[in-house]
């Protein structure tokens, strides 16, 4: 099959393109700009065209797949419709693929990528060769976001945005948590919880945290196998202590990963032990408390980290993890709010979460799927008005001045889901 991917550089759709290439399809793709997955795709002989235009779609094209970031007026979507080509979203096609596997779907508001990564690391050492889609790049997968397995299991992240996980056919669901997010789509928390309820109902087994109240609501009428994980279970004690990742949230993710392995390797003690070794050694995913390097400024070295977190709960958890790892260091946080709608809805919660850092910088809000009304409802000046200690960071010079507050070996954390990582890498490169 000849398949064209619009927006092929996205972290999810790029994994799907690699899957299709691996199974023998002819792949082409386009992007509006270069992304962090280009090298992965090009190493597999996938040509990526920039910019997006109608002529990018091959003459012999059987299917067009696009990400939801691609609007209806995109020239390639318009061309596909004009030519009456079959066209699907990334999630629709991923759902079709999941039918052919025993699908393990990791879902929840927070922790999906790290939990998927922990399981992937355990699978590797246990020689359980599942096919894996992950929303990041993992060292355990050769610094890739996809692995073509040889057995009939598929491990993937199930994204709740716009209820996109509804297209999947999960056999096992790992529910990390459920807390209102994506307020540009969900009306309220009840709507959010209802969508998770409908998704989990499709599974045979759901693994969740015993004390998670929203998970209890989601699974109240679930008729399949429920595995309620107790964080204080002694069987998890050793692995929690040996875990390479810091932070209570990562220990909670690891417990879910171990429970998944216990389900799969119930009578395979040797395989279970190997899984634990891989999980304990897992070094973390790209853009999850990722150490970028040291930067020397004014004759002092600071430690620079990058993180994808963009929800108040994620800010607090990430800062807690870094404080656990560096208990005697100050933390300077430069945060990029993601979406005007999310920023407006959780504004007070963001202020509280940011206050967990010693020094706070606020980066311009990243617009994604926002209306004009959303954009007029909140701005970064509002943060500074509420907390005068917050400093606006709009240029590299601003960032350099911000670091004057830090001492030798203190921490500088760049955080957000938009373009803050590009800014962070530029900060490291500049002399």
C-alpha positions as a Markdown table, in Angstrom:
| # | Residue | x | y | z |
|---|---|---|---|---|
| 1 | Unk | 0.0 | 0.0 | 0.0 |
| 2 | Unk | 1.2 | 3.5 | -0.8 |
| 3 | Unk | 0.5 | 5.8 | 2.2 |
| 4 | Unk | 1.1 | 9.5 | 2.5 |
| 5 | Unk | 1.3 | 11.1 | 6.0 |
| 6 | Unk | 0.5 | 14.7 | 6.5 |
| 7 | Unk | 2.3 | 16.0 | 9.6 |
| 8 | Unk | 4.6 | 13.0 | 9.6 |
| 9 | Unk | 7.0 | 14.6 | 12.1 |
| 10 | Unk | 4.7 | 14.4 | 15.0 |
| 11 | Unk | 5.8 | 12.1 | 17.8 |
| 12 | Unk | 2.8 | 9.7 | 17.4 |
| 13 | Unk | 2.2 | 9.7 | 13.7 |
| 14 | Unk | 6.0 | 9.2 | 13.0 |
| 15 | Unk | 5.8 | 5.9 | 15.0 |
| 16 | Unk | 2.9 | 4.9 | 12.8 |
| 17 | Unk | 4.8 | 5.7 | 9.7 |
| 18 | Unk | 7.7 | 3.5 | 10.9 |
| 19 | Unk | 5.3 | 0.7 | 11.6 |
| 20 | Unk | 3.8 | 0.9 | 8.1 |
| 21 | Unk | 7.3 | 1.1 | 6.5 |
| 22 | Unk | 8.4 | -2.0 | 8.5 |
| 23 | Unk | 5.4 | -4.0 | 7.3 |
| 24 | Unk | 6.2 | -3.2 | 3.7 |
| 25 | Unk | 4.2 | -0.2 | 2.8 |
| 26 | Unk | 5.6 | 2.6 | 0.6 |
| 27 | Unk | 5.7 | 5.7 | 2.7 |
| 28 | Unk | 5.8 | 9.4 | 1.9 |
| 29 | Unk | 5.2 | 12.4 | 4.2 |
| 30 | Unk | 5.2 | 16.1 | 4.7 |
| 31 | Unk | 5.7 | 18.7 | 7.4 |
| 32 | Unk | 5.5 | 22.4 | 7.9 |
| 33 | Unk | 8.9 | 22.5 | 9.7 |
| 34 | Unk | 11.6 | 20.2 | 10.9 |
| 35 | Unk | 10.9 | 18.2 | 14.1 |
| 36 | Unk | 12.9 | 15.9 | 16.4 |
| 37 | Unk | 11.7 | 12.8 | 14.6 |
| 38 | Unk | 13.2 | 13.6 | 11.2 |
| 39 | Unk | 16.4 | 11.7 | 11.7 |
| 40 | Unk | 14.5 | 8.5 | 12.8 |
| 41 | Unk | 12.3 | 8.6 | 9.6 |
| 42 | Unk | 15.1 | 9.5 | 7.2 |
| 43 | Unk | 17.3 | 6.7 | 8.6 |
| 44 | Unk | 14.5 | 4.3 | 7.4 |
| 45 | Unk | 14.5 | 5.8 | 3.9 |
| 46 | Unk | 11.3 | 7.9 | 4.4 |
| 47 | Unk | 11.4 | 11.1 | 2.4 |
| 48 | Unk | 9.8 | 14.2 | 4.1 |
| 49 | Unk | 8.8 | 17.2 | 2.1 |
| 50 | Unk | 8.6 | 20.7 | 3.4 |
| 51 | Unk | 6.4 | 22.7 | 3.1 |
| 52 | Unk | 3.0 | 21.1 | 2.8 |
| 53 | Unk | 1.5 | 21.5 | -0.6 |
| 54 | Unk | -0.9 | 19.6 | -2.9 |
| 55 | Unk | 1.9 | 18.2 | -5.2 |
| 56 | Unk | 3.4 | 16.3 | -2.3 |
| 57 | Unk | 0.8 | 13.6 | -2.5 |
| 58 | Unk | 2.1 | 10.9 | -4.8 |
| 59 | Unk | 0.2 | 10.0 | -8.0 |
| 60 | Unk | -0.1 | 6.4 | -6.9 |
| 61 | Unk | -1.5 | 6.9 | -3.4 |
| 62 | Unk | -3.9 | 4.5 | -1.7 |
| 63 | Unk | -4.4 | 6.2 | 1.6 |
| 64 | Unk | -3.7 | 9.6 | 3.3 |
| 65 | Unk | -3.3 | 9.8 | 7.1 |
| 66 | Unk | -3.1 | 13.1 | 8.9 |
| 67 | Unk | -2.7 | 14.4 | 12.5 |
| 68 | Unk | -5.4 | 16.5 | 14.2 |
| 69 | Unk | -3.0 | 19.4 | 14.1 |
| 70 | Unk | -3.7 | 19.6 | 10.4 |
| 71 | Unk | -6.7 | 21.9 | 9.5 |
| 72 | Unk | -9.3 | 21.3 | 6.9 |
| 73 | Unk | -7.8 | 24.0 | 4.7 |
| 74 | Unk | -4.4 | 22.3 | 4.6 |
| 75 | Unk | -3.5 | 22.0 | 0.9 |
| 76 | Unk | -2.7 | 18.3 | 1.1 |
| 77 | Unk | -6.0 | 17.5 | 2.8 |
| 78 | Unk | -7.8 | 19.6 | 0.2 |
| 79 | Unk | -6.0 | 17.7 | -2.6 |
| 80 | Unk | -6.8 | 14.3 | -1.0 |
| 81 | Unk | -10.5 | 15.1 | -1.0 |
| 82 | Unk | -10.4 | 16.5 | -4.5 |
| 83 | Unk | -8.9 | 13.2 | -5.7 |
| 84 | Unk | -11.4 | 11.2 | -3.6 |
| 85 | Unk | -8.5 | 9.4 | -1.9 |
| 86 | Unk | -9.3 | 7.4 | 1.3 |
| 87 | Unk | -8.3 | 9.7 | 4.2 |
| 88 | Unk | -8.0 | 8.8 | 7.9 |
| 89 | Unk | -6.8 | 10.5 | 11.1 |
| 90 | Unk | -3.8 | 9.0 | 12.9 |
| 91 | Unk | -6.0 | 7.7 | 15.6 |
| 92 | Unk | -8.5 | 6.1 | 13.3 |
| 93 | Unk | -5.7 | 4.1 | 11.5 |
| 94 | Unk | -4.0 | 3.2 | 14.8 |
| 95 | Unk | -7.3 | 1.8 | 16.0 |
| 96 | Unk | -7.5 | -0.4 | 12.9 |
| 97 | Unk | -4.0 | -1.7 | 13.6 |
| 98 | Unk | -4.8 | -2.4 | 17.3 |
| 99 | Unk | -7.5 | -4.9 | 16.2 |
| 100 | Unk | -4.8 | -7.3 | 15.0 |
| 101 | Unk | -2.9 | -7.4 | 18.3 |
| 102 | Unk | -3.4 | -8.1 | 22.0 |
| 103 | Unk | -3.3 | -4.4 | 22.8 |
| 104 | Unk | -2.0 | -3.0 | 26.0 |
| 105 | Unk | -3.1 | 0.6 | 26.2 |
| 106 | Unk | -1.6 | 3.0 | 28.8 |
| 107 | Unk | -4.0 | 5.9 | 29.4 |
| 108 | Unk | -4.6 | 8.7 | 32.0 |
| 109 | Unk | -4.0 | 12.4 | 32.4 |
| 110 | Unk | -0.4 | 12.2 | 33.6 |
| 111 | Unk | 2.3 | 9.6 | 33.3 |
| 112 | Unk | 1.4 | 7.8 | 30.1 |
| 113 | Unk | 4.8 | 8.1 | 28.4 |
| 114 | Unk | 6.9 | 7.2 | 31.4 |
| 115 | Unk | 4.7 | 4.2 | 32.3 |
| 116 | Unk | 4.8 | 3.0 | 28.7 |
| 117 | Unk | 8.6 | 3.5 | 28.8 |
| 118 | Unk | 9.0 | 1.6 | 32.0 |
| 119 | Unk | 7.0 | -1.3 | 30.5 |
| 120 | Unk | 9.0 | -1.2 | 27.3 |
| 121 | Unk | 12.3 | -1.3 | 29.2 |
| 122 | Unk | 11.0 | -4.3 | 31.2 |
| 123 | Unk | 9.9 | -6.1 | 28.1 |
| 124 | Unk | 13.3 | -5.6 | 26.5 |
| 125 | Unk | 15.2 | -7.3 | 29.3 |
| 126 | Unk | 12.5 | -10.0 | 29.6 |
| 127 | Unk | 12.8 | -10.7 | 25.9 |
| 128 | Unk | 9.1 | -10.1 | 25.5 |
| 129 | Unk | 9.2 | -8.8 | 22.0 |
| 130 | Unk | 6.0 | -6.6 | 21.7 |
| 131 | Unk | 5.4 | -3.9 | 19.1 |
| 132 | Unk | 5.7 | -0.6 | 20.8 |
| 133 | Unk | 4.5 | 2.9 | 20.1 |
| 134 | Unk | 5.6 | 5.5 | 22.6 |
| 135 | Unk | 5.1 | 9.3 | 22.7 |
| 136 | Unk | 8.8 | 10.0 | 23.2 |
| 137 | Unk | 12.2 | 8.6 | 22.3 |
| 138 | Unk | 13.7 | 5.9 | 24.5 |
| 139 | Unk | 17.3 | 4.8 | 24.8 |
| 140 | Unk | 15.9 | 1.3 | 25.3 |
| 141 | Unk | 14.5 | 1.5 | 21.8 |
| 142 | Unk | 17.7 | 2.8 | 20.2 |
| 143 | Unk | 16.6 | 6.4 | 20.9 |
| 144 | Unk | 13.5 | 5.8 | 18.9 |
| 145 | Unk | 9.7 | 6.1 | 19.5 |
| 146 | Unk | 8.8 | 2.8 | 17.8 |
| 147 | Unk | 9.8 | -0.9 | 18.0 |
| 148 | Unk | 8.6 | -3.6 | 15.6 |
| 149 | Unk | 8.1 | -6.7 | 17.7 |
| 150 | Unk | 7.8 | -10.3 | 16.8 |
| 151 | Unk | 5.0 | -11.4 | 19.1 |
| 152 | Unk | 1.3 | -10.5 | 18.9 |
| 153 | Unk | 1.3 | -7.9 | 21.6 |
| 154 | Unk | 1.1 | -4.1 | 21.0 |
| 155 | Unk | 2.0 | -1.6 | 23.7 |
| 156 | Unk | 0.9 | 2.0 | 23.1 |
| 157 | Unk | -0.3 | 5.2 | 24.7 |
| 158 | Unk | -4.0 | 5.9 | 24.5 |
| 159 | Unk | -4.6 | 9.7 | 24.2 |
| 160 | Unk | -7.8 | 11.0 | 25.7 |
| 161 | Unk | -7.8 | 14.3 | 23.7 |
| 162 | Unk | -11.1 | 14.6 | 21.9 |
| 163 | Unk | -11.8 | 11.1 | 23.0 |
| 164 | Unk | -9.4 | 9.8 | 20.4 |
| 165 | Unk | -8.7 | 6.6 | 22.3 |
| 166 | Unk | -12.2 | 5.5 | 21.3 |
| 167 | Unk | -10.8 | 4.1 | 18.1 |
| 168 | Unk | -8.6 | 1.6 | 19.9 |
| 169 | Unk | -9.4 | -2.0 | 20.8 |
| 170 | Unk | -7.6 | -2.6 | 24.1 |
| 171 | Unk | -7.3 | -5.9 | 25.8 |
| 172 | Unk | -5.5 | -4.5 | 28.8 |
| 173 | Unk | -5.8 | -0.9 | 30.0 |
| 174 | Unk | -3.4 | 0.7 | 32.4 |
| 175 | Unk | -5.1 | 3.7 | 34.0 |
| 176 | Unk | -2.5 | 6.0 | 35.5 |
| 177 | Unk | -5.0 | 8.6 | 36.8 |
| 178 | Unk | -7.8 | 10.9 | 35.7 |
| 179 | Unk | -7.8 | 14.6 | 36.3 |
| 180 | Unk | -9.6 | 17.2 | 34.1 |
| 181 | Unk | -7.5 | 18.4 | 31.2 |
| 182 | Unk | -8.0 | 19.4 | 27.5 |
| 183 | Unk | -10.6 | 22.0 | 28.5 |
| 184 | Unk | -10.9 | 23.2 | 24.9 |
| 185 | Unk | -12.8 | 19.9 | 24.3 |
| 186 | Unk | -14.2 | 18.6 | 27.6 |
| 187 | Unk | -17.1 | 20.5 | 29.1 |
| 188 | Unk | -16.3 | 19.6 | 32.7 |
| 189 | Unk | -14.7 | 16.8 | 34.8 |
| 190 | Unk | -17.9 | 14.7 | 34.5 |
| 191 | Unk | -17.6 | 14.7 | 30.7 |
| 192 | Unk | -13.9 | 13.8 | 31.1 |
| 193 | Unk | -14.6 | 10.9 | 33.4 |
| 194 | Unk | -17.5 | 9.6 | 31.2 |
| 195 | Unk | -15.1 | 9.4 | 28.3 |
| 196 | Unk | -12.6 | 7.3 | 30.3 |
| 197 | Unk | -15.4 | 5.1 | 31.5 |
| 198 | Unk | -16.5 | 4.3 | 27.9 |
| 199 | Unk | -12.9 | 3.6 | 26.9 |
| 200 | Unk | -12.1 | 1.3 | 29.8 |
| 201 | Unk | -15.4 | -0.6 | 29.2 |
| 202 | Unk | -13.8 | -2.0 | 26.0 |
| 203 | Unk | -11.0 | -3.8 | 27.8 |
| 204 | Unk | -10.9 | -7.2 | 29.4 |
| 205 | Unk | -8.6 | -6.0 | 32.2 |
| 206 | Unk | -8.0 | -2.6 | 33.8 |
| 207 | Unk | -5.0 | -2.0 | 36.1 |
| 208 | Unk | -5.3 | 1.1 | 38.3 |
| 209 | Unk | -4.3 | 2.6 | 41.7 |
| 210 | Unk | -6.5 | 1.4 | 44.5 |
| 211 | Unk | -6.8 | 4.8 | 46.2 |
| 212 | Unk | -7.5 | 6.8 | 43.0 |
| 213 | Unk | -11.1 | 8.1 | 43.5 |
| 214 | Unk | -11.7 | 9.0 | 39.9 |
| 215 | Unk | -10.5 | 5.6 | 38.8 |
| 216 | Unk | -13.0 | 4.1 | 41.2 |
| 217 | Unk | -15.8 | 6.1 | 39.6 |
| 218 | Unk | -14.6 | 5.2 | 36.1 |
| 219 | Unk | -14.6 | 1.4 | 37.0 |
| 220 | Unk | -17.7 | 1.4 | 39.2 |
| 221 | Unk | -19.7 | -0.7 | 36.7 |
| 222 | Unk | -16.8 | -2.3 | 34.9 |
| 223 | Unk | -17.5 | -6.0 | 34.3 |
| 224 | Unk | -14.1 | -7.2 | 33.4 |
| 225 | Unk | -11.0 | -8.0 | 35.6 |
| 226 | Unk | -10.1 | -5.1 | 37.8 |
| 227 | Unk | -6.6 | -5.1 | 39.3 |
| 228 | Unk | -6.4 | -2.5 | 42.0 |
| 229 | Unk | -2.8 | -1.7 | 42.8 |
| 230 | Unk | -1.8 | -0.9 | 46.4 |
| 231 | Unk | 1.3 | 1.3 | 46.6 |
| 232 | Unk | 2.2 | -0.2 | 50.0 |
| 233 | Unk | 2.2 | -3.8 | 48.6 |
| 234 | Unk | 5.5 | -5.4 | 49.9 |
| 235 | Unk | 6.0 | -7.1 | 46.6 |
| 236 | Unk | 6.8 | -3.8 | 45.0 |
| 237 | Unk | 9.1 | -2.5 | 47.8 |
| 238 | Unk | 12.5 | -3.6 | 46.4 |
| 239 | Unk | 11.8 | -2.4 | 42.8 |
| 240 | Unk | 10.6 | 1.0 | 44.2 |
| 241 | Unk | 13.9 | 1.4 | 46.1 |
| 242 | Unk | 16.0 | 0.4 | 43.1 |
| 243 | Unk | 14.2 | 2.6 | 40.6 |
| 244 | Unk | 16.6 | 4.8 | 38.7 |
| 245 | Unk | 13.9 | 7.5 | 38.3 |
| 246 | Unk | 13.3 | 10.0 | 41.1 |
| 247 | Unk | 9.9 | 11.3 | 42.3 |
| 248 | Unk | 6.9 | 9.7 | 43.9 |
| 249 | Unk | 4.9 | 10.0 | 40.7 |
| 250 | Unk | 7.5 | 7.8 | 38.9 |
| 251 | Unk | 7.3 | 5.2 | 41.7 |
| 252 | Unk | 3.5 | 5.1 | 41.2 |
| 253 | Unk | 4.0 | 4.6 | 37.4 |
| 254 | Unk | 6.5 | 1.8 | 38.1 |
| 255 | Unk | 4.0 | 0.0 | 40.3 |
| 256 | Unk | 1.5 | -0.1 | 37.4 |
| 257 | Unk | 4.2 | -1.3 | 35.1 |
| 258 | Unk | 5.1 | -4.1 | 37.5 |
| 259 | Unk | 1.4 | -5.1 | 37.9 |
| 260 | Unk | 1.1 | -5.4 | 34.1 |
| 261 | Unk | 4.1 | -7.7 | 34.1 |
| 262 | Unk | 2.7 | -9.8 | 36.9 |
| 263 | Unk | -0.5 | -10.3 | 34.8 |
| 264 | Unk | 1.5 | -11.3 | 31.7 |
| 265 | Unk | 4.2 | -13.4 | 33.4 |
| 266 | Unk | 2.1 | -14.9 | 36.1 |
| 267 | Unk | 3.8 | -18.3 | 36.0 |
| 268 | Unk | 7.2 | -17.2 | 34.6 |
| 269 | Unk | 9.3 | -16.2 | 37.5 |
| 270 | Unk | 12.5 | -15.9 | 35.5 |
| 271 | Unk | 10.9 | -13.6 | 33.0 |
| 272 | Unk | 9.3 | -11.5 | 35.8 |
| 273 | Unk | 12.7 | -11.1 | 37.4 |
| 274 | Unk | 14.2 | -10.0 | 34.1 |
| 275 | Unk | 11.4 | -7.5 | 33.6 |
| 276 | Unk | 12.1 | -6.0 | 37.1 |
| 277 | Unk | 15.8 | -5.5 | 36.2 |
| 278 | Unk | 14.9 | -3.6 | 33.0 |
| 279 | Unk | 12.3 | -1.5 | 34.8 |
| 280 | Unk | 14.7 | -0.6 | 37.6 |
| 281 | Unk | 17.4 | 0.5 | 35.2 |
| 282 | Unk | 15.1 | 2.6 | 33.0 |
| 283 | Unk | 16.7 | 6.0 | 32.6 |
| 284 | Unk | 13.7 | 8.0 | 31.6 |
| 285 | Unk | 12.1 | 9.3 | 28.4 |
| 286 | Unk | 13.1 | 12.2 | 26.1 |
| 287 | Unk | 11.8 | 15.5 | 27.6 |
| 288 | Unk | 10.8 | 13.9 | 30.9 |
| 289 | Unk | 13.1 | 15.3 | 33.6 |
| 290 | Unk | 15.8 | 15.1 | 30.8 |
| 291 | Unk | 19.2 | 16.3 | 31.7 |
| 292 | Unk | 20.5 | 18.4 | 28.8 |
| 293 | Unk | 23.9 | 19.3 | 30.2 |
| 294 | Unk | 25.9 | 21.9 | 32.1 |
| 295 | Unk | 26.1 | 25.6 | 31.3 |
| 296 | Unk | 28.8 | 27.9 | 32.6 |
| 297 | Unk | 27.6 | 31.4 | 33.3 |
| 298 | Unk | 29.5 | 34.1 | 35.2 |
| 299 | Unk | 32.1 | 31.5 | 36.3 |
| 300 | Unk | 29.5 | 29.1 | 37.7 |
| 301 | Unk | 28.1 | 25.9 | 36.3 |
| 302 | Unk | 24.3 | 25.2 | 36.4 |
| 303 | Unk | 22.6 | 21.9 | 35.6 |
| 304 | Unk | 20.0 | 22.3 | 32.7 |
| 305 | Unk | 16.9 | 20.1 | 32.5 |
| 306 | Unk | 14.0 | 19.9 | 30.1 |
| 307 | Unk | 10.5 | 18.5 | 30.7 |
| 308 | Unk | 7.3 | 18.2 | 28.7 |
| 309 | Unk | 4.9 | 18.8 | 31.6 |
| 310 | Unk | 2.2 | 21.4 | 31.0 |
| 311 | Unk | -0.4 | 20.8 | 33.7 |
| 312 | Unk | -0.2 | 22.1 | 37.3 |
| 313 | Unk | -0.1 | 18.6 | 38.7 |
| 314 | Unk | 2.8 | 17.8 | 36.4 |
| 315 | Unk | 4.7 | 20.9 | 37.4 |
| 316 | Unk | 4.5 | 20.0 | 41.1 |
| 317 | Unk | 5.4 | 16.3 | 40.5 |
| 318 | Unk | 8.4 | 17.2 | 38.4 |
| 319 | Unk | 9.7 | 19.7 | 40.9 |
| 320 | Unk | 9.3 | 17.2 | 43.7 |
| 321 | Unk | 11.3 | 14.7 | 41.7 |
| 322 | Unk | 14.1 | 17.1 | 41.1 |
| 323 | Unk | 14.2 | 18.2 | 44.8 |
| 324 | Unk | 14.4 | 14.6 | 45.8 |
| 325 | Unk | 17.4 | 14.1 | 43.5 |
| 326 | Unk | 19.0 | 17.4 | 44.4 |
| 327 | Unk | 17.9 | 18.2 | 48.0 |
| 328 | Unk | 20.4 | 21.0 | 48.6 |
| 329 | Unk | 20.0 | 22.9 | 45.3 |
| 330 | Unk | 17.9 | 25.8 | 44.2 |
| 331 | Unk | 15.6 | 25.3 | 41.2 |
| 332 | Unk | 14.9 | 28.0 | 38.6 |
| 333 | Unk | 11.9 | 27.2 | 36.5 |
| 334 | Unk | 11.2 | 28.7 | 33.1 |
| 335 | Unk | 7.7 | 27.6 | 32.2 |
| 336 | Unk | 5.9 | 27.8 | 28.9 |
| 337 | Unk | 2.1 | 27.6 | 29.3 |
| 338 | Unk | 0.5 | 25.4 | 26.7 |
| 339 | Unk | -2.8 | 26.7 | 25.3 |
| 340 | Unk | -4.6 | 29.8 | 26.3 |
| 341 | Unk | -7.7 | 27.8 | 27.2 |
| 342 | Unk | -5.8 | 25.6 | 29.6 |
| 343 | Unk | -4.0 | 28.6 | 31.1 |
| 344 | Unk | -7.2 | 30.4 | 31.7 |
| 345 | Unk | -9.0 | 27.4 | 33.2 |
| 346 | Unk | -6.2 | 26.5 | 35.6 |
| 347 | Unk | -4.7 | 29.9 | 36.2 |
| 348 | Unk | -4.8 | 29.8 | 40.0 |
| 349 | Unk | -3.6 | 26.2 | 40.0 |
| 350 | Unk | -0.7 | 27.2 | 37.8 |
| 351 | Unk | 0.3 | 30.0 | 40.2 |
| 352 | Unk | 0.3 | 27.6 | 43.1 |
| 353 | Unk | 2.3 | 25.0 | 41.2 |
| 354 | Unk | 4.9 | 27.5 | 40.0 |
| 355 | Unk | 5.5 | 28.6 | 43.5 |
| 356 | Unk | 7.1 | 25.2 | 44.2 |
| 357 | Unk | 10.2 | 26.5 | 42.4 |
| 358 | Unk | 12.7 | 28.8 | 44.0 |
| 359 | Unk | 12.8 | 31.2 | 41.1 |
| 360 | Unk | 10.1 | 31.5 | 38.4 |
| 361 | Unk | 10.3 | 32.6 | 34.8 |
| 362 | Unk | 7.2 | 32.6 | 32.5 |
| 363 | Unk | 7.6 | 32.1 | 28.7 |
| 364 | Unk | 5.0 | 33.2 | 26.1 |
| 365 | Unk | 1.9 | 31.1 | 25.9 |
| 366 | Unk | 2.0 | 28.5 | 23.2 |
| 367 | Unk | -1.2 | 28.6 | 21.1 |
| 368 | Unk | -2.7 | 25.3 | 20.0 |
| 369 | Unk | -6.3 | 24.9 | 18.9 |
| 370 | Unk | -7.2 | 28.2 | 20.7 |
| 371 | Unk | -9.9 | 30.6 | 19.6 |
| 372 | Unk | -9.5 | 34.3 | 19.3 |
| 373 | Unk | -11.6 | 34.7 | 22.5 |
| 374 | Unk | -9.2 | 32.3 | 24.3 |
| 375 | Unk | -6.2 | 34.3 | 23.2 |
| 376 | Unk | -7.8 | 37.5 | 24.6 |
| 377 | Unk | -8.7 | 36.0 | 27.9 |
| 378 | Unk | -5.2 | 35.6 | 29.5 |
| 379 | Unk | -1.6 | 36.6 | 29.0 |
| 380 | Unk | 1.7 | 36.1 | 30.7 |
| 381 | Unk | 1.5 | 39.6 | 32.2 |
| 382 | Unk | -1.3 | 38.2 | 34.4 |
| 383 | Unk | 1.1 | 35.9 | 36.1 |
| 384 | Unk | 3.5 | 38.8 | 36.9 |
| 385 | Unk | 0.7 | 40.9 | 38.2 |
| 386 | Unk | -0.4 | 38.1 | 40.6 |
| 387 | Unk | 3.2 | 37.3 | 41.6 |
| 388 | Unk | 5.7 | 40.1 | 41.1 |
| 389 | Unk | 8.5 | 37.6 | 41.7 |
| 390 | Unk | 7.7 | 35.9 | 38.3 |
| 391 | Unk | 10.0 | 37.1 | 35.6 |
| 392 | Unk | 9.0 | 37.3 | 31.9 |
| 393 | Unk | 11.4 | 35.3 | 29.7 |
| 394 | Unk | 11.0 | 36.2 | 26.0 |
| 395 | Unk | 14.5 | 36.2 | 24.7 |
| 396 | Unk | 17.8 | 34.4 | 25.3 |
| 397 | Unk | 19.1 | 37.5 | 27.0 |
| 398 | Unk | 16.2 | 37.3 | 29.5 |
| 399 | Unk | 17.1 | 33.7 | 30.2 |
| 400 | Unk | 20.8 | 34.6 | 30.8 |
| 401 | Unk | 19.7 | 37.3 | 33.3 |
| 402 | Unk | 17.4 | 34.9 | 35.0 |
| 403 | Unk | 20.2 | 32.5 | 35.7 |
| 404 | Unk | 22.0 | 35.2 | 37.8 |
| 405 | Unk | 19.8 | 34.1 | 40.6 |
| 406 | Unk | 21.3 | 30.6 | 40.6 |
| 407 | Unk | 24.5 | 29.4 | 42.3 |
| 408 | Unk | 27.0 | 26.8 | 41.4 |
| 409 | Unk | 25.4 | 23.5 | 40.4 |
| 410 | Unk | 21.9 | 24.8 | 40.9 |
| 411 | Unk | 19.1 | 23.6 | 38.6 |
| 412 | Unk | 17.6 | 25.4 | 35.6 |
| 413 | Unk | 14.4 | 23.6 | 34.4 |
| 414 | Unk | 12.8 | 24.5 | 31.1 |
| 415 | Unk | 9.2 | 23.1 | 31.0 |
| 416 | Unk | 6.3 | 23.0 | 28.6 |
| 417 | Unk | 4.8 | 21.3 | 25.6 |
| 418 | Unk | 5.3 | 23.8 | 22.8 |
| 419 | Unk | 8.7 | 25.2 | 21.7 |
| 420 | Unk | 10.4 | 25.6 | 25.0 |
| 421 | Unk | 12.7 | 22.7 | 24.3 |
| 422 | Unk | 14.0 | 24.4 | 21.2 |
| 423 | Unk | 14.7 | 27.5 | 23.3 |
| 424 | Unk | 16.4 | 25.3 | 25.9 |
| 425 | Unk | 18.8 | 23.8 | 23.4 |
| 426 | Unk | 19.5 | 27.2 | 22.0 |
| 427 | Unk | 20.3 | 28.4 | 25.5 |
| 428 | Unk | 22.8 | 25.6 | 26.0 |
| 429 | Unk | 24.5 | 26.3 | 22.6 |
| 430 | Unk | 24.9 | 30.1 | 23.1 |
| 431 | Unk | 28.2 | 31.2 | 24.7 |
